[in-house]
Amino acid sequence: MDEHDFRNGAPVDDWSARERYWRKKLGRLRLGAEPLADQLARYRRVTWMLTAVPAGIGIMIVGLFTAFGRPDVGAILAVVLFLPVVSIAWIDFWMLSRRASRYQLERERRERTGSTPGRT
């Protein structure tokens, strides 16, 4: 990538435009507020809770159906209800962490080439 490349009509060396792009792309992560690693760690903890809580509720559903002699129905119901929630939470976390690492790579590459982020 050299200084004559263009993305979305703006030169690549225009860091403020790239930072606006990344702010929009990263969504819930706030650039400059606190380190991205800390924010990602918080989202990882939330994702684990979005796994643990439905798993606990699923176990209760299976237990309830087991009490009435149909643990198979309870297991199927728990999987149908909670697997999509857990799967989407982990996919979302994975996508967010991939985007954050791509942002950090671009920022480090820009710092290595000598131009300082934040200055145009």
N, C-alpha and C positions, 0 to 999 in steps of 0.2 A: 504494500500500500504506500503510495507516494503522495506528495502534496497536491498533485493534479487530479487525484481521484475524486469522484463526486458520489455522494449518497443523498438521496432525496433532495437534490438540487443545491446542497450546501457543500462547500469544500470540506474535505476530511480534517484539515488542520484547524477548522473552527471548533474549538473544544466546547464552547458554550452550546452550540447546536447539538453536538454529540451528547453533552451532559443532559440537555433537555430530552433527547431521544431516550437516554438510559433512564431518566426519572420516570418517563411514561412507561417504558418497558418493565422496569422493576416494580412498579405499582406500590405495594405495601412497604417496601424497603425505602427508608429515607436516607438519601445521600447526604453526607456531611453532619448528620445528627449524632450518630454514634457508629462505631466500627461495624461493618457489614457482618463480620463473624459473630458479633454479639447478637445482632438482630436475627441472623440465621439460627443461632443456638436457641433463641426464644421460640422461633417458629418450629424448630425441631421438637422442643418440649411440648408445644401445643399439639403438634401432630401425634406425638406419642399419647397424649391424653385423648385425642380423637380416635385413637386405637383402643386404649384401655377402657374408656367408658362404654362404647358399644359392645366390647367383648364382655364386660361385666353384665350388661343388660342382656346380651345374648345367652350368657350362662344362666341367668335367672329364667329366661324364657324356656330354655331347654329343661331346666329343673322343674318348672311348672308343668310342662307337657310330660315330663317323666313321671310326675306324681299321678298323672292320669293315664299312664301306660303307653304314651306315644312320643318317646324321645326323638324319633325320626322326624316327625312333623315339626317339633320344636326346633330341631337343628336346621331343617330346611328353611323354616320361617326366619330364624335368626340370621342365617347366611343371606337370604334374599333381602332382608331389611337393612343389615349393617355392612355387608361387604362393599356395596357401592360407596358408602360414606367413607370407610377406611381407605379404600382404593383411591378415591378422588383426592383425599387429604394427602396421601403419600405422593401421588403423581404431581399435585400442585406444589408440594414442598420440593420435590426433585427438580421441577421446571424452574422454580424460583432460585434454587441454589445454583443451577447451571447458568442462569442469566447473570447472577451476581458474580460468578467466577469469570464469565466472559467480560463483564464490565471491568473487573479488577485487572484482567489480562490486558485489556485495551488501555486502561489508565497507566499501568506499569510500562507498557510499550511506548506510550506517549511520553512518559517521564524519562525513559531511557534515550529517546531520540533527541531530547534537549528542549522540547517545548514544554512549558509549564501549564498544567491544567488550571483552568479558571482565568487564564489570560488569552485574549484573542489577538 
